[in-house]
């Protein structure tokens, strides 16, 4: 059977509509990208609770904060990269006051592709993760996105959700239980532990298949919540394997790789490799070509795993 | 026209609050006297007359809200909130000290504080959210937001200004405390914001231009704001930074500096000698 492919941003738009139907306090703001972030689906259903803020991300964040202290549940979306323009307002209004604002940044990472460097946010996780109290989530498929949007509705606090432009295989079914801060073990193995987030979960799944063909059995965990990190799961797999890889479509500085490295350095130092953008920007191109060129593809992950295991012995 | 007794009562209150501002900042040996003294006549009009509030129930859902976007002028607001009974006056002695509820710039957990300021330009944007929520919930209450003239140089102020006009937020009243001075000098020399009335008019606001130390003009402006439908209101409150203390007036050195003992005595003496009948 063909695996269905849906972009997480499409699931975001659909989830907002479902939320809007059952919770009158949900409001949505967008900065002239509602067609791309898919928040326009909410706009069509609930025009009175949708606020078009124009190309003005700072004011979108300030306004969302004001709505939040008035008892509304604002979801504010734009491209991940442009949300960064308002990062000081996120810091000084939303994070500082622990306000219940849900920021959604779509088109994150180099998988955004052809638009090139200006649109490819590779530092957003790092920025949001460094702000106190902000929960940072990157779902890896449509089902997980919807569950995350619903989980955030019940979560009273600031959050950043990282969404992606391109269709990704749907690997979960409706029975999937999503819990903020709890990673998901996708594959059990013994030799090496791979922690992946977002689109790189799929590359890592393919990498596992390649490795298994060669008799290497990796653990693979989907780390949808980068903050707070699932410390228990990371430590457990690190202790079982003594060999850890992180994989993300983000700079290797400040993202999932850093979060895992910080934890392991303090609690269980072991061999580790961070896969991501090597402190550089990418360029225009097809997502698959970019993943190949910048070392984020399944082949790159498998290669890194083999080289680590070789040195381990 | 504003009632004469009311005007006198509010002027007397503003005089007492001026003294309190100097006490608070002198005691802390830290804080921003200039902008606190320029805003205080307007704050007196809002808190002792205009706004629908209940200090015993700071979270009363039908209240009017005051957002101090220029958060550095917190001593003025703290003086008012303590006097109104939001928290004990004894707290004023702890301003800017470790463990105090009265932080250098306001925080939301202090009773009566509606906005955590300190980073300029953000309060007016936040107020758009408050006003939009008021519209959704069909509340009759108003949102008042005070910004500084130097603050107007921040780009987000104009993003917010555009949005308030676009959404026709007639439950939003902004006050520009145009005290002419910012940290490093006169606003017209650092980065001129004039012609500022024309700017707000062009962004679809109803603009009222007054002397922000003339209590009668303040009250009339607030009444006029009530009558405006379909537009947000901007009251350009022309003030003097440090008003009431001669050596602080239009002196940027007292933007963010506490008086020493000699300056403190002189300041208190001058404020005590203010003739409220002539003051404007």
Boltz contact constraints between the chains, C-beta under 6 A:
constraints:
  - contact:
      token1: [A, 56]
      token2: [B, 159]
      max_distance: 6.0
  - contact:
      token1: [A, 58]
      token2: [B, 156]
      max_distance: 6.0
  - contact:
      token1: [A, 58]
      token2: [B, 159]
      max_distance: 6.0
  - contact:
      token1: [A, 59]
      token2: [B, 125]
      max_distance: 6.0
  - contact:
      token1: [A, 59]
      token2: [B, 156]
      max_distance: 6.0
  - contact:
      token1: [A, 59]
      token2: [B, 159]
      max_distance: 6.0
  - contact:
      token1: [A, 59]
      token2: [B, 160]
      max_distance: 6.0
  - contact:
      token1: [A, 59]
      token2: [B, 163]
      max_distance: 6.0
  - contact:
      token1: [A, 62]
      token2: [B, 122]
      max_distance: 6.0
  - contact:
      token1: [A, 62]
      token2: [B, 125]
      max_distance: 6.0
  - contact:
      token1: [A, 62]
      token2: [B, 126]
      max_distance: 6.0
  - contact:
      token1: [A, 63]
      token2: [B, 125]
      max_distance: 6.0
  - contact:
      token1: [A, 63]
      token2: [B, 128]
      max_distance: 6.0
  - contact:
      token1: [A, 63]
      token2: [B, 129]
      max_distance: 6.0
  - contact:
      token1: [A, 65]
      token2: [B, 126]
      max_distance: 6.0
  - contact:
      token1: [A, 65]
      token2: [B, 129]
      max_distance: 6.0
  - contact:
      token1: [A, 66]
      token2: [B, 126]
      max_distance: 6.0
  - contact:
      token1: [A, 66]
      token2: [B, 129]
      max_distance: 6.0
  - contact:
      token1: [A, 66]
      token2: [B, 130]
      max_distance: 6.0
  - contact:
      token1: [A, 67]
      token2: [B, 129]
      max_distance: 6.0
  - contact:
      token1: [A, 67]
      token2: [B, 133]
      max_distance: 6.0
  - contact:
      token1: [A, 70]
      token2: [B, 130]
      max_distance: 6.0
  - contact:
      token1: [A, 70]
      token2: [B, 133]
      max_distance: 6.0
  - contact:
      token1: [A, 72]
      token2: [B, 133]
      max_distance: 6.0
  - contact:
      token1: [A, 89]
      token2: [B, 122]
      max_distance: 6.0
  - contact:
      token1: [A, 92]
      token2: [B, 119]
      max_distance: 6.0
  - contact:
      token1: [A, 93]
      token2: [B, 122]
      max_distance: 6.0
  - contact:
      token1: [A, 97]
      token2: [B, 108]
      max_distance: 6.0
  - contact:
      token1: [A, 97]
      token2: [B, 116]
      max_distance: 6.0
